[in-house]
Amino acid sequence: MKPLKAFDIQFVGLKLGKHNYKFEIDYKFFEYFEYDDFNNVNVIVDINLVKKSTFLELNFQANGLVNVNCDLTNENYDEKLCACFDLVVNFGNEYNDENDEILILPHGEYEINVAHYIYELIVLSLPLKRVHPGVEDGTLGSDILKKLEDLSPKCIDNNTPTEDTDPRWEKLKKLITDK
């Protein structure tokens, strides 16, 4: 049995015009791709397929929540997801997916599997640095944040010498200013 068969869209028997598909994506979907950065996933992907006489247009719309861990505090939170992606499917002599927005299928094909496009849409639409909203507005109280605050470098005035400054550095600085 072909994996992720539920994400196959058969376009051969469809009439010309618009066709809508809806997919509910959960955590099990990402287990197939061995992607474990998410704690929980609740995303709805709507695909609007427009069949024309010589090509197909697919418009992907993803909306929902993805539960991820904060990069600073490791606290989990729900990241809102709202993304879209357009794909044109054309027909040619051989399969070609080198271009991100154009897919070329061989003339004999009758279906397209959209699972990989949904996977990329969701994963690539999330921010690279995931920060809990409580960290940004200062409402999250966490032991990790307190420890980061304690260990962060304090602002030191450059004009006042510190006790642990090596005197050799002071002599080198004097050489620069004596010119």
N, C-alpha and C positions, 0 to 999 in steps of 0.2 A: 504494500500500500504506500502510496506517495505521501510524504510528510506534508503537513499543512494543506491538505487537499481542500479544506473549507475556504481557502483564499484564492481558489481558481475561479476566474471569470471566463465563461464560454461566450465568445462574441460571434460565432458563426451563425447561429440561428436568430440573432437579434435583428430587429427592423432598424432602418436608418433613423437616427434621432437620439434623444436623451434617455438614459437608463440610470437608475440610482441603486447603489449597494450600500449596506450598512454593516460594519463589523465592530463587535465589542471585544476590546483587547484587555487581557488580564495578565497576571504574572506568569501563567503557564505558557503564554505565547513566547516570552523571552527566555524561558528554559530551553526551548528548541535551539535558540541561537547561542546558548551558554553565556548569556549576559546577566550578571547578578548584581548590578549596581542599584537596582530598584528593590524596595521593600514590598511595595504593593503598587498595582497599576489598575486604573479604572479609566479607560480612554475609549471614546466612541470615534470611529473613523468612518466618515461618509465619503463615498466615491461616486462622483458624477461622471458617467461615461457617455461620450457623444460619439456615436458611430456615423462615420461619413462613408462615402463610396470607396475611397482609397486609403483611408487611415482612421485611427481612433484617437480621441482626446480623452485623457483621464485627469480629473481634478480631485485631489485628495484633500480632505478637511479633517483635522484631528482636534478634538476637544476633550478635556478631562483633567484628572489629577494623577500625578505620579508621586508616590511617597519615596523620598530619598533621604540620605544622611547629609547633614551639614558638614562642609569641609573644615570648619573651624572647631565646632563643638561636638561633632559626631551625633548630635541630636537629630532624630528623624522628624520630617515635616512634609507637608503636601505642597508640591510645586505645581502650579497651574500650567496647563499645556494648551496652547492654541496655535496651530500651525497649518500651513497649506503647502501644496506642491502640485505642479502641473507636469504631466507626462504626455508626450505624443508618441503613439505607436504607429510605425510605418512598416511596410512590407518590402522585402528585398530577397536577394538570393541566399543570404546566410545571416545567422544571428549576430547582432552587434549591439552592445550596450556601453560603448566607450563614452558616449555623450550622456551627461546626467539627465537631460530633459528630452532626449529622443531615444527610443528603443526600436530597433529594426528586427522584426521577426521574419523567419522564412515563409514563403508563400503558402505552404501547406498547414501552418499552425491554425488551431481553432480555439485556443484558450491562452490566457495569461495568468500567471500566479503573481499576486500583488503582495505577498507576505514580506518579501525583502524590502520593498518600497515603503511599506508601513513601518517596518522595523527602523529603517534609516530615518524616516520622517520623525518618529518619536524620539529616538536617541539624539539626533542632531539638533533638534529644536530646543533641547534643554540647555541652560547656561553651563559654560565650562566650569565656573566656580560657583558652587552651590552654597549659599549663605542663608541660614535660617532667618526669617523675617524678624524674629525677636532680637537677633543680634544687631540688625540694622537700625531698629528703632529703640534699642536699649531696654526692652522689657523682659528679655530672657535672662533668668538668673541661673547660672550654671557654675559648677566647680571648675570646669575647664576654662571658662572665661575669666574667672577670678585668678586662676593660676597664670593664664596668659598676660593678664594685667600686671601681676607681680613680676613676671619675668621680662616684660617689655623694657627696652632701654629708656632711661629717663633723659630728659633734655638737660644738657650741660652747657653752661656758658663758656664759650671758647676763650675768653679773655682771662678768666681766673685759672691759675694753675691748680691742678689737683695733686693730692698727696702721692698718688702712685704713678706720677709722670717721671719717666726716666730723665735724669739731668742731661744726658747726651742728646736727647731730642731737643731740649731747650737751646743747646749750643748750636745745633744744626739750623734751627729756626732763626737764630740770631744771625747766622751767615747769610740767610736769604734777605733779611731786612736791612742789613748793613750796606747793601750796594747802593 
